[in-house]
Amino acid sequence: MSGKTILVWFRNDLRVQDNEVLTEAVNKAESIVPVYCFDPFYYRHTSFNTQKTGNFRARFINESVTDLRLSLQNLGGNLIIRTGDPAVIIPELAQQYQVSEVYHHREVAFEETDISTKVEAALWKLKLNLKHFIGHTLYNKEDLPFPIKDIPDAFATFRKKVERDSEVRRCAISPAKITTPEITDAGEIPTLEELGLTEPFDDERAVIRFIGGETEGLKRLNNFAGDGNQDKTLKTANSTLGADFANTMSVWLSMGCISPRQIYRQVQQYEKTQGGNALTHAIVLELLWRDYYRFMFKKHGDQFFQKEGFKGEAPPEAANQDELLEKWKAGQTGVPFVDAIMHEIKATGYTSIRGRYIAASFLVRDLKVNWTCGAAYFEEKLIDYSPATNWGNWASVAGVGNDPKENRSVNIIKQAVEADPKGQYIKLWMPELNAIPGKQIHTPFFLTEAELSVFNIKLGRDYPKLIIEPKWQKLADNNASIF
Ligand SMILES: Cc1cc2nc3c(=O)[nH]c(=O)nc-3n(C[C@H](O)[C@H](O)[C@H](O)COP(=O)(O)OP(=O)(O)OC[C@H]3O[C@@H](n4cnc5c(N)ncnc54)[C@H](O)[C@@H]3O)c2cc1C
């Protein structure tokens, strides 16, 4: 061992296991200085009139940092916590603890890379190096069969080549012990109030109370793909309701409480004993999509944040789009399934992939609102917000990013009925429509005033009128065949 000290700057990698930065630092140095900065940049108001981080995610981050500190303490170390600009704090701590290098995981979206560029420049003035690691993806960039600039813009081609020519690396070995210099001022985790937010209210209809941290992430991973639970989530159908409708690992993945490699290895283990099935294959495929968006961000840079995307032409926009956007956010569009999704997102910070897709499609294609406003709203609200995944998916939905099916027209009502044939999800989030039977609950705007009065509902009084002209066909009388 060299006798040197390395500062480990934790960002969206709030874990001890399979954390290459931590493992490398522990192997290379006599002692390490683990640091996490609450950067006010992430708690500000944006030009979209949204919060950069909403209170559900902020709470999740606080819980994750608390858990990380505890894990490091259990290994003999600690976590220094500061609130402020990392470009000031990291160099200050580097000087205070006389470190010889700073390690961190590289991000891909421009705001995040801008922050590390500033930290790098400030360290450089002290003749210190910021060493970048790649720890957020399933496949390391170096192991791809093509340089980033040549990554195919079609996912199918990317997938085929990566699955054929690349290998997922082993998980990093977790440190057994951590040595830090004497830390006298470890610092406190700011309260949500200090971050300018309020404590979120936990709605009992939430699919799950997401608790931040590696400990909870590993529990959830074991719960859906662990040894004792083989019959559970990996075989359940992909619906919209219930705690096991999806594995929901995105929440822990986004803050790096768990790594994609850990999920991949656990799924492999599961398949060894239980055999593969549609869901195990789907998880690995989705992890690849996640990688893909991150690599695409490296390739196309901040074009993903512009409404023209990298296709160069923005979708059409309605003249009254500001008003339509507010109704969409408030869940007052008059389309019950969309409104239910928007209520769920607001009340819990989460909704299924299907919900996100339908809500996003409706905003872009039916309401004709600038999609970047929707993406910024999701950025505020989603617990699992991750720049490349969120903005990449939104750009796809808007047809200005990676999406081979970009010009298809989406029948929102058809999709909604498929996702929620009995209207249970709508009933959960929009109880004012409970009395409407069968599939008609999806299209109250097709019912006459007299028909609605039987259920004691009047549009515009008990539930909003549709905010656009309906472009869907009326339900067949027998409710059987539609659209
Ligand atoms: C408009 C829109 C916005 C989205 N914003 C986000 C976001 O901010 N953060 C986020 O993590 N996911 C986002 N997603 C993708 C997706 O909704 C979630 O990752 C998914 O709900 C996770 O479900 P799961 O964890 O049960 O994972 P699974 O479906 O089992 O997938 C395994 C993992 O793969 C990744 N993944 C799954 N679907 C996708 C996808 N479509 N694109 C890229 N990666 C994927 C996730 O990390 C996920 O945990 C968005 C999707 C849409 C349509």
The ligand as a Gaussian input file, in Angstrom:
#p B3LYP/6-31G(d) Opt

LIG

0 1
 C      -41.796000       8.966000     -20.749000
 C      -40.962000       8.022000     -19.932000
 C      -40.097000       8.511000     -18.947000
 C      -39.297000       7.642000     -18.204000
 N      -38.466000       8.150000     -17.239000
 C      -37.654000       7.321000     -16.540000
 C      -36.735000       7.817000     -15.574000
 O      -36.612000       9.019000     -15.353000
 N      -35.972000       6.916000     -14.897000
 C      -36.056000       5.569000     -15.132000
 O      -35.343000       4.812000     -14.485000
 N      -36.898000       5.087000     -16.041000
 C      -37.688000       5.907000     -16.759000
 N      -38.532000       5.394000     -17.704000
 C      -38.429000       3.955000     -18.051000
 C      -39.326000       3.053000     -17.269000
 O      -40.605000       3.566000     -17.097000
 C      -38.797000       2.652000     -15.910000
 O      -37.424000       2.402000     -15.943000
 C      -39.569000       1.383000     -15.556000
 O      -40.872000       1.748000     -15.142000
 C      -38.870000       0.606000     -14.594000
 O      -39.564000      -0.544000     -14.242000
 P      -38.774000      -1.666000     -13.460000
 O      -37.773000      -1.042000     -12.534000
 O      -39.803000      -2.559000     -12.851000
 O      -37.864000      -2.373000     -14.484000
 P      -37.857000      -3.445000     -15.651000
 O      -38.959000      -3.150000     -16.606000
 O      -37.751000      -4.810000     -15.106000
 O      -36.456000      -3.063000     -16.320000
 C      -35.197000      -3.224000     -15.636000
 C      -34.493000      -1.875000     -15.602000
 O      -34.246000      -1.433000     -16.937000
 C      -34.386000      -0.025000     -17.036000
 N      -35.489000       0.318000     -17.961000
 C      -36.738000      -0.197000     -18.010000
 N      -37.452000       0.342000     -19.012000
 C      -36.624000       1.218000     -19.619000
 C      -36.772000       2.093000     -20.699000
 N      -37.914000       2.207000     -21.386000
 N      -35.713000       2.852000     -21.049000
 C      -34.552000       2.782000     -20.381000
 N      -34.361000       1.984000     -19.331000
 C      -35.369000       1.204000     -18.956000
 C      -34.737000       0.478000     -15.641000
 O      -33.572000       0.932000     -15.007000
 C      -35.289000      -0.752000     -14.970000
 O      -35.170000      -0.748000     -13.578000
 C      -39.359000       6.245000     -18.458000
 C      -40.228000       5.755000     -19.429000
 C      -41.019000       6.628000     -20.156000
 C      -41.943000       6.066000     -21.213000

